[in-house]
Amino acid sequence: MNKVRVNADQQHYVIDCGEGYSCFGFANARDHANQIAQKLGQPDLAFMAEDYATLAGYKKYCAAVQAWGQSPLAHATYFNPGTDAKTAKVLESCRTHGQKIRLILGDTATGEPWLDEHDVVGRIGRSMGTLKVPLLVEPSEHGDSAILCSGILAIIDWASGDFLYRHASYREANLNIRPSGNVERPWDVFRREEVVASFGDIGKAGAYIAFMRGVTIEPRVFQ
């Protein structure tokens, strides 16, 4: 195992990767270990209260991942803890059918979209390694992006514009266009009283709002 130290102030493990460092949150280690323990039916892999924020806890997380890799489930797609079962089912269907989709990500507690315009359109792939997590594959990009599946509010079929999945809390982004008074970018898009984007052309501002509300418009139209 790589050298690992505990950063209590920032609530994560700092992992020495040889040519750099990566960080992994205490809560992530606990939640992944607990999920794997539940799915494998091996309660001994789950965190005890005293494991949290300790090196022993990180070792327990590593043991859980190793156990997953040695189980028949290692061949299946692995979804991060907190992923809605319907989300997982739709993503897996899109992956097997090569379906191009649009993701709307946000706060599943409030239903508020995060207004992401990058890494939200593409087809579903899957990573290599022990935990084969879903990836968003964009044809024009050199790399694929891991999907925060627990933050998905909606999944939209790109070809038809139909919603394949909609979280119960999802609320369409409440956006409007107002003049900015700026010569170069005379149009601002507001969410309530906050400016979230500015444009030199009102048509692009309108396309941005449509995209954020789930319309399948190529982002390059307004970017």
Kinemage of the C-alpha trace (Angstrom):
@kinemage 1
@onewidth
@group {chain A} dominant
@subgroup {mainchain}
@vectorlist {calphas} color= white
{ca met a 1} P 0.000 0.000 0.000
{ca asn a 2} L 1.204 3.521 -0.772
{ca lys a 3} L 2.275 5.776 2.066
{ca val a 4} L -0.805 7.394 3.580
{ca arg a 5} L -1.219 10.060 6.219
{ca val a 6} L -4.256 11.513 7.934
{ca asn a 7} L -5.183 15.163 7.437
{ca ala a 8} L -7.727 15.730 10.189
{ca asp a 9} L -8.198 19.445 9.424
{ca gln a 10} L -9.341 18.815 5.852
{ca gln a 11} L -11.004 15.482 6.617
{ca his a 12} L -9.122 13.375 4.106
{ca tyr a 13} L -6.303 10.912 3.611
{ca val a 14} L -3.215 12.127 1.747
{ca ile a 15} L -1.819 9.356 -0.432
{ca asp a 16} L 1.773 9.401 -1.705
{ca cys a 17} L 1.627 8.246 -5.333
{ca gly a 18} L 5.385 8.475 -5.922
{ca glu a 19} L 5.365 11.468 -8.270
{ca gly a 20} L 2.642 13.366 -6.460
{ca tyr a 21} L -0.174 13.102 -3.981
{ca ser a 22} L -3.876 12.369 -4.128
{ca cys a 23} L -6.534 12.911 -1.499
{ca phe a 24} L -9.420 10.712 -0.433
{ca gly a 25} L -12.085 11.831 2.016
{ca phe a 26} L -12.719 10.053 5.285
{ca ala a 27} L -16.445 9.877 4.503
{ca asn a 28} L -15.741 8.403 1.060
{ca ala a 29} L -13.605 5.637 2.548
{ca arg a 30} L -16.316 4.795 5.075
{ca asp a 31} L -19.200 4.929 2.597
{ca his a 32} L -17.457 2.788 -0.032
{ca ala a 33} L -16.386 0.195 2.539
{ca asn a 34} L -19.892 0.046 4.000
{ca gln a 35} L -21.516 -0.262 0.566
{ca ile a 36} L -19.169 -3.059 -0.493
{ca ala a 37} L -19.708 -4.848 2.832
{ca gln a 38} L -23.473 -4.701 2.311
{ca lys a 39} L -23.395 -5.839 -1.336
{ca leu a 40} L -21.010 -8.706 -0.629
{ca gly a 41} L -22.792 -9.724 2.569
{ca gln a 42} L -19.554 -9.361 4.533
{ca pro a 43} L -20.258 -7.158 7.569
{ca asp a 44} L -16.668 -7.517 8.781
{ca leu a 45} L -15.635 -5.167 5.930
{ca ala a 46} L -17.825 -2.339 7.232
{ca phe a 47} L -16.512 0.539 9.315
{ca met a 48} L -16.764 0.543 13.082
{ca ala a 49} L -17.102 3.923 14.766
{ca glu a 50} L -13.425 3.907 15.745
{ca asp a 51} L -12.277 3.338 12.135
{ca tyr a 52} L -13.352 6.758 10.902
{ca ala a 53} L -10.491 9.221 10.185
{ca thr a 54} L -7.797 6.667 11.042
{ca leu a 55} L -5.170 4.754 9.080
{ca ala a 56} L -6.940 1.582 10.177
{ca gly a 57} L -10.041 2.918 8.432
{ca tyr a 58} L -8.117 3.463 5.201
{ca lys a 59} L -6.762 -0.085 5.395
{ca lys a 60} L -10.311 -1.342 5.905
{ca tyr a 61} L -11.411 0.566 2.798
{ca cys a 62} L -8.559 -1.036 0.812
{ca ala a 63} L -9.541 -4.472 2.125
{ca ala a 64} L -13.129 -3.889 1.007
{ca val a 65} L -12.023 -2.886 -2.507
{ca gln a 66} L -9.783 -5.962 -2.697
{ca ala a 67} L -12.691 -8.178 -1.634
{ca trp a 68} L -14.871 -6.620 -4.328
{ca gly a 69} L -12.189 -7.328 -6.915
{ca gln a 70} L -12.122 -10.993 -5.940
{ca ser a 71} L -15.908 -11.372 -6.119
{ca pro a 72} L -18.186 -12.045 -9.137
{ca leu a 73} L -19.490 -8.475 -8.768
{ca ala a 74} L -16.115 -7.158 -9.950
{ca his a 75} L -17.356 -7.598 -13.528
{ca ala a 76} L -20.344 -5.298 -12.929
{ca thr a 77} L -20.485 -1.509 -13.074
{ca tyr a 78} L -19.752 0.025 -9.679
{ca phe a 79} L -21.863 3.025 -8.663
{ca asn a 80} L -20.714 5.380 -5.934
{ca pro a 81} L -22.555 5.323 -2.590
{ca gly a 82} L -25.773 7.328 -2.560
{ca thr a 83} L -26.624 6.587 -6.198
{ca asp a 84} L -30.363 6.163 -6.701
{ca ala a 85} L -31.217 2.642 -7.909
{ca lys a 86} L -33.241 4.052 -10.834
{ca thr a 87} L -30.274 6.227 -11.842
{ca ala a 88} L -27.996 3.196 -11.913
{ca lys a 89} L -30.488 1.188 -13.975
{ca val a 90} L -30.905 3.942 -16.589
{ca leu a 91} L -27.163 4.616 -16.858
{ca glu a 92} L -26.438 0.921 -17.331
{ca ser a 93} L -29.099 0.686 -20.036
{ca cys a 94} L -27.606 3.713 -21.811
{ca arg a 95} L -24.146 2.151 -21.578
{ca thr a 96} L -25.177 -1.169 -23.081
{ca his a 97} L -27.152 0.507 -25.894
{ca gly a 98} L -24.536 3.194 -26.672
{ca gln a 99} L -27.142 5.885 -26.146
{ca lys a 100} L -26.072 9.551 -26.206
{ca ile a 101} L -27.472 11.397 -23.213
{ca arg a 102} L -27.491 14.681 -21.327
{ca leu a 103} L -26.965 14.695 -17.565
{ca ile a 104} L -28.345 17.335 -15.239
{ca leu a 105} L -26.348 17.344 -12.009
{ca gly a 106} L -27.239 19.061 -8.792
{ca asp a 107} L -28.217 18.881 -5.143
{ca thr a 108} L -30.563 15.925 -4.741
{ca ala a 109} L -31.755 17.250 -1.370
{ca thr a 110} L -33.052 20.537 -2.821
{ca gly a 111} L -33.430 19.600 -6.490
{ca glu a 112} L -31.351 22.640 -7.474
{ca pro a 113} L -29.235 22.082 -10.639
{ca trp a 114} L -25.561 23.048 -10.522
{ca leu a 115} L -25.748 24.543 -14.041
{ca asp a 116} L -22.881 22.452 -15.413
{ca glu a 117} L -22.238 22.979 -19.119
{ca his a 118} L -19.128 20.792 -19.454
{ca asp a 119} L -18.855 17.007 -19.037
{ca val a 120} L -22.622 16.495 -19.187
{ca val a 121} L -23.212 15.331 -22.798
{ca gly a 122} L -21.972 12.052 -24.228
{ca arg a 123} L -22.244 8.283 -24.054
{ca ile a 124} L -21.690 6.102 -21.019
{ca gly a 125} L -18.484 4.121 -20.766
{ca arg a 126} L -16.814 2.342 -17.903
{ca ser a 127} L -13.434 2.621 -16.243
{ca met a 128} L -10.831 -0.084 -15.926
{ca gly a 129} L -9.560 -1.330 -12.583
{ca thr a 130} L -11.181 -3.004 -9.602
{ca leu a 131} L -14.110 -0.601 -9.277
{ca lys a 132} L -15.487 -0.163 -12.794
{ca val a 133} L -17.218 3.189 -12.419
{ca pro a 134} L -19.363 4.801 -15.147
{ca leu a 135} L -17.680 7.424 -17.320
{ca leu a 136} L -19.080 10.086 -19.615
{ca val a 137} L -17.464 9.630 -23.019
{ca glu a 138} L -17.423 12.731 -25.213
{ca pro a 139} L -16.311 12.117 -28.828
{ca ser a 140} L -14.408 15.399 -29.082
{ca glu a 141} L -12.512 14.982 -25.812
{ca his a 142} L -9.226 13.165 -25.171
{ca gly a 143} L -10.246 11.809 -21.768
{ca asp a 144} L -13.399 10.499 -20.184
{ca ser a 145} L -14.951 11.957 -17.045
{ca ala a 146} L -16.065 9.960 -14.016
{ca ile a 147} L -19.718 10.652 -13.254
{ca leu a 148} L -20.872 11.762 -9.814
{ca cys a 149} L -23.850 9.421 -10.001
{ca ser a 150} L -25.183 10.402 -6.573
{ca gly a 151} L -25.602 13.972 -7.889
{ca ile a 152} L -27.732 13.166 -10.948
{ca leu a 153} L -31.047 15.011 -11.043
{ca ala a 154} L -32.060 14.005 -14.569
{ca ile a 155} L -30.963 11.925 -17.558
{ca ile a 156} L -32.187 13.018 -20.986
{ca asp a 157} L -32.061 11.113 -24.260
{ca trp a 158} L -30.101 13.354 -26.640
{ca ala a 159} L -31.863 12.275 -29.830
{ca ser a 160} L -35.454 12.701 -28.641
{ca gly a 161} L -35.083 15.146 -25.752
{ca asp a 162} L -37.163 12.812 -23.572
{ca phe a 163} L -36.402 12.454 -19.874
{ca leu a 164} L -35.186 8.931 -19.164
{ca tyr a 165} L -34.892 9.668 -15.452
{ca arg a 166} L -35.995 12.524 -13.225
{ca his a 167} L -35.190 12.681 -9.508
{ca ala a 168} L -38.209 13.281 -7.301
{ca ser a 169} L -36.734 16.556 -6.032
{ca tyr a 170} L -35.641 17.921 -9.442
{ca arg a 171} L -36.648 21.524 -10.119
{ca glu a 172} L -36.070 23.127 -13.503
{ca ala a 173} L -33.528 25.946 -13.268
{ca asn a 174} L -35.284 29.288 -12.697
{ca leu a 175} L -33.295 31.626 -14.972
{ca asn a 176} L -33.990 34.914 -16.702
{ca ile a 177} L -32.199 37.399 -18.972
{ca arg a 178} L -31.576 41.035 -18.048
{ca pro a 179} L -29.539 43.837 -19.655
{ca ser a 180} L -26.149 44.154 -17.996
{ca gly a 181} L -25.050 47.641 -19.041
{ca asn a 182} L -21.767 46.114 -20.230
{ca val a 183} L -20.934 46.981 -23.847
{ca glu a 184} L -19.001 43.768 -24.543
{ca arg a 185} L -21.458 41.444 -22.782
{ca pro a 186} L -24.775 43.308 -22.658
{ca trp a 187} L -26.889 40.335 -21.497
{ca asp a 188} L -26.728 38.661 -18.084
{ca val a 189} L -28.445 35.452 -17.073
{ca phe a 190} L -29.713 35.523 -13.493
{ca arg a 191} L -30.713 32.792 -11.084
{ca arg a 192} L -32.771 34.746 -8.609
{ca glu a 193} L -30.487 37.749 -7.941
{ca glu a 194} L -27.187 36.066 -8.865
{ca val a 195} L -25.510 36.475 -12.255
{ca val a 196} L -24.576 32.992 -13.475
{ca ala a 197} L -23.493 33.824 -17.058
{ca ser a 198} L -22.982 36.812 -19.377
{ca phe a 199} L -23.280 36.982 -23.158
{ca gly a 200} L -22.622 39.328 -26.038
{ca asp a 201} L -25.647 37.993 -27.912
{ca ile a 202} L -29.166 37.573 -26.531
{ca gly a 203} L -29.679 34.489 -28.714
{ca lys a 204} L -26.789 32.738 -26.976
{ca ala a 205} L -28.221 33.744 -23.610
{ca gly a 206} L -31.524 32.156 -24.600
{ca ala a 207} L -29.798 28.984 -25.819
{ca tyr a 208} L -27.919 28.782 -22.508
{ca ile a 209} L -31.171 28.965 -20.541
{ca ala a 210} L -32.800 26.345 -22.765
{ca phe a 211} L -29.835 23.999 -22.261
{ca met a 212} L -29.914 24.481 -18.496
{ca arg a 213} L -33.593 23.576 -18.520
{ca gly a 214} L -32.896 20.307 -20.311
{ca val a 215} L -33.283 21.151 -23.999
{ca thr a 216} L -30.776 19.163 -26.081
{ca ile a 217} L -28.848 22.054 -27.611
{ca glu a 218} L -25.163 21.608 -28.398
{ca pro a 219} L -23.252 23.653 -25.771
{ca arg a 220} L -21.011 25.105 -28.500
{ca val a 221} L -24.026 27.169 -29.582
{ca phe a 222} L -23.654 29.421 -26.539
{ca gln a 223} L -20.092 28.775 -25.334
